[in-house]
Amino acid sequence: MRGSLPVSSLTGSPTRSAHWFVRFAANTATWAGTSPAFVIAVLVVLVWAVLGPVFNYSDTWQLVINTGTTIVTFLMVFLIQNTQNRDTKALQIKLSELILALETANNKIAAIENASPEELDAAQEEIQDRAREQAS
């Protein structure tokens, strides 16, 4: 059965998550990668640098930027990781669906994300062997 192409969350998916943190993390991670976010970050650093002489380059002046950037970085790591985990899981589900839809595919591959490192290496070797056979 063929369906239409999926609507991505970036293009206004009608199936938005009801969980507030998921929406917040996705929106924040998306916004953080925009030009306005970068411009705001640069302006904050410029304002801080310009205020250096006003505060005689004091320890408090340096502590302000250090503390601010540390807090923002710390919080952004969690937001971006949440978004990355969800995107990775969604991609794995889509790939699994494609694998399961192909009659000639090895269906064990669809659930390989929980395999041991040795099992992953063996599967990679098998896939490479199959690719070489098909190329010949």
N, C-alpha and C positions, 0 to 999 in steps of 0.2 A: 504494500500500500504506500503510495506516494503522497506526501503532504507538501504544503507550501514551505518556503524557507522560514525559519524561526525569526521572530522579532526579538532583537537583542534588548537588554535592559538599558543600553545607552540610547536606543532609538524609541523608547517609550513603550516597553512591554506592558500589556494589559494585566499580566500576572505579577504584580509587585508583592513583595513579601510583607506580611502583616507585622513582622517582628521589628520593633523600632530600631534596635541596634544594627540589624542587617541593612536597613535603609540608611541609617546615619553613616555607617562605615562605608557603604558603596558611594553615597553622595560626597562624603568628605574626601575619599580617595580619588574620586573623579575630579572634584574641584581642585584638589592639591596639585594635580597635573596640568592645570591650565596656565595660560600666560598671565592672567590677572593675579593668580596666587603667587607666581614668581615675582611679579612686579611689586606686590605688597611686601614680600620677604626682602627684596632688595631695598625698598624704601625704609623698612624697619632698621636694617643694618646701616643705611646712610644716615638716618636720623640719630641713631646711637653713635655713629662715628663723629657726626657734627657736634654732638653734645659733649664729646670728650673734653675739649678745652674748657667748657663751662663748668664741668665737674673736676677739673684738674687731673683728668685721667686716673681718678681714684679707684681704689679696690672695689668700692660699691658700684661704680660705673661699669667696671669689667664684670662684676658679679651679675649685674642685670642681664647682659646679653648671654652670659654663660648659663644662667639659670633658665632664662626664657627659651633658649635653643634646646637645652637639655630636656625640658618639660615637653616642648612641642615634638621633639624627636621621639621621646619615650612613648608618648600617646599615639603618634602616627604609626609607629611600628605595629601596634596592635590593630589599628584600623586597617592598615594596608594588608597585614597578614590575614585578617578575617576575610577581606575581599579576595585576596589571592587564593586562600583555601577554598572559598566558594566557587571561584572561577575554575580552579583545577578540578574540583569535584564534578562540576557541570561538564567540563570538557571530557573527563573520564567516562561519564555516563553516556555522552554522545558517541564517543569512540566505541564503547562497549555495545551500544545499540547497532552501530554500523557493522561491527564484527559479527554480532549475532545474526544480522540480516544476511550476511554472505554465506552461501551454502558451503563454499570451499574453505572457509576460514576455520582456524583452530579456536573453538569456543572457550577453551581453557584460558586463552589470552585475555578474554573480556574481564576476568576477575583476578588478574595478576598483580594488582597493586598491593596486595597483602602477602606476596610471596617473599621467601627468604632471598638474600643476595645471591646464593648459589642457584636458586630456581630462576631468578631474573637473568643471570649469566647464561644458563642453559637455554632459556627461551630466546635470548638475543642471538645466541649461536644458531639455534634452529631457524630463526627468521632470516638470518644472514645466509644460511645455506640455501633456504628456499628462494631467496632473492637471486643468489648466484645461479641456481638451476633455471629460474625463469628467464634470466638474462642470456643464458646459453642457447 
